């Protein structure tokens, strides 16, 4: 037995077969609640796995998951892993052009998709290459007519046709797992992990708060020795790495996972109360702020007494939101994590991280700040690139050039260069400056958008903000802010925001352009959409 995700799940399912594993909370549209034990989830995944084999999907081939959160997502994920096929997450917000690129770039041979996406799937397929040969649709066909030009198998039929047995070929820790990430710019790219590396970097070796497992068998042994009672609620979409890894961590611990089809703050708080959720994960201010607003407003008095912790990763939590959290949920631990699709977990924000000192991290012993050219450790206080060694991905799928730029070998170990610039102090504390690709050069001075965004979001009239650079005839670029005003507050003026920023930032970092918008555009997982922000800001006057 290796550190293979399917092997590990099956070992846990064999250890606690009758324990509740997965709950899909009832849908807002009246869809039924579903509850599965470990044995039931394992058997359901096995039936779909056999269907995929019967449809001709082979080890190493790629299967797309174009789905909202639900039982079908995790069932399909484990079905792929059982037959050594590679699951590929698909962003359900993508439009035809982006979908065609991802289907083609990922070399998908099969696709499992929600019925709501039928039109987009049908439009993208003709431009996605000739590898796709099998489609499975979750839910009834849209409307009274058949799908335009495609003939998917209904998910219920696919599941019913397969055997629930475990008569699969041996697996390996070398089996692949791909996480497609759109990041903040550019077309999506697939990060290729060995499952053993993902287990240690993304799942903390099966022990987020303890010692990583030294043997694969230890995972089930710890489950047998421990109890139940922890309830994990990934609020972000499963197509975002954070949510999927949260679910996989919970399964390695033999605990329960609760899902909500799409994120709705009020319904999420009701789910926390009903299911006695102990641990929830989400992504940044874009998800936590609406949750806190609901808790302070229409959902005031919601029972959150079961909550022990809420964690965020993939986007930095602002000081303002952290302060609001401490006021509304004083007994709940807020964990401000830092990580990426390329690295898994890197570290957690220090208690003194904030406006004055920046986003400061206590990193793990595999993370460092290095010179982006020489790859040598950066001196204390000198900006460099965050990097991680050891259990890191193999590279980007179908992109050898980007792989060569991002991954390197030093001291006999594999390293990945992350997109964030940072400094490290004499005590080893890392201060994250921001994405190097988004750095604004204004008159030779470097401005990292995240730092300015943190300050802007501390203004009482600002609900959300993105900062970008736009062309300027004198300075090369000027700092532009795209701001979503807080509901019920007077829209902030450029003068007011400049005065607010000057008390906290050097003058060259203060925005020279302000665009007010009804809604700051972000990905479903809360990541910033800087392409959108730049397009909006470039049309505004200085």
C-alpha positions, 0 to 999 in steps of 0.5 A: 500500500502506497500513499495513494488517495484511493487506497487511503480512502478505502482503508478508512471506509473499511475501518469505519464503514457505518460512520457518516461520511458525507452530507449534502445539505438540501438545496435552495431550489428544493433539492433533497438532502443526501447522507452517505456513510463511508461504505455507501460513498465507497460503493457509489464511487466504485459503481461509477468507476466501473462505468468509466472503465466500461466506457473505455477510460484508462489509467492516466487518462483525464476526466473533467469535473464540471460540477457544483458542490454535491455528492456527485463531485466527490463520488466522481473524484474517487471513481477516477482515483480508483481506476487511476484516471486523473480527475481535473477540476473545471471552473463552472464560471468559465464561458465557452472560450475558456472551457474549450481551452481547458478541455483541449489543454487538459486532454480530457477524454470524459466529462461529468457535468451538471445539467445547468451547463449543457449549453456551454458544454455543447458550445465548447466541445467542437473547439476542444479537440478530438479526445473527448469521447464520453459525457455524463450529465448530472440531473435531468436534461434542460427543458423539454428538448435533448441536448444540442449536438451531444448525447451524454449518459445520465449520471443515475444510469451510469452509476446503476450500470456499474459494480460496487466491487473493488476489483481494481488494478494496484495503484501507486503513490506516483498516480497523478492528480491535476489541479487547474488554477486560473490564478489572477491572470491568464488562461487556466493551467494544470498543476500536476501532482504525484498523489504522495506529494499532494498527501504531504503538502496539501493534506498535511500527511493526514494530520493537520495538527499532529505528526504526518503519517510515516506509513500509509496504514497509519491513516486507518490505524489512527481513525480506528484509535480515535473517535468521531464528532468533527464536522468539516464544511468546505464553503468554497466550490470543490473545483477550488483546490482549498475545498477539495483538499479540506474534504480529503483531509476530513476523510483521512481523519474518518470524519464527516464532510458537509456540502452546500451546492452553492455558497449562500451565507444565510444558508451556510449559517443554518447548515452550521447550526443544523449539522453542528459544524466544527470546522469550516474553510473558505477563501478570503474576504469575498466569502467571510465578509458576507458571512459576517454581514449575515451574522450581524444582520438577517441571520443574527442569533444563528447558533454557531456554538459548535464551531471551533475554527474557520480557516481561509486560504487562497486569498489574504483576509483583511484586518478589518474582516478579522476584527469583525470576526473576533467581535462576532465569533469571539470563541472561534479560532480564525486561521489565516492560512497561506498556500497555493495550487502549486505548493499546498500549505505554506504557513499561517499568518502571525498574530501581528499581521496587519496594516502596519506590518504587512501580511506576516507568516510563520512558514513551515520548514520547507518554505523559503524566500529565494533570489528568483534568478540564482535560487539562493536564499535571499538575505534578511530584508531583501525581496525575493520569491517565495519557494517551497521544496520537497513534496512539490508538483511535477510541473504544469501540464502541457506547458514545458516552458512555464514548468522550466520557469517555475520548478527547479532542483537544488541540493538534490531536492525539487523546488517550486517558485511561487508567484508571491514576492516576500522578505524574511527577517532574522527570526525567519518570519516572512512578510508577503509583499504580493504577486510579482506579476501584479506589481505596479511600477510607478516612477521606478517605485514598486507597489504591490496591490495587496498592500494597498487593498488591505488599507482601502478595505479598512475604510468604513465606506469600502466593502471590497477593492482591487488595485491595479496599474494603468498607463500614465504618460509621466510615471509609466503607471499610476495606481488605480483602485476599483472599489465596491462601496459598502451598502448603506454608506455614502460612496467614498470620494477619491480625496477621502480615500487618498487621505485615508491611505496617506496616513498608512502608506508611502505617497507613491502607493496612494491611488491616483484613480478611483472607479466605483462599481456595484460589485468587484468581480472575483472568481467563485472561490474569491480570487481577485480578477485583475484582468477585469480590474485593469480593463475597468480602470484603464477607461477612467480619468486620473 
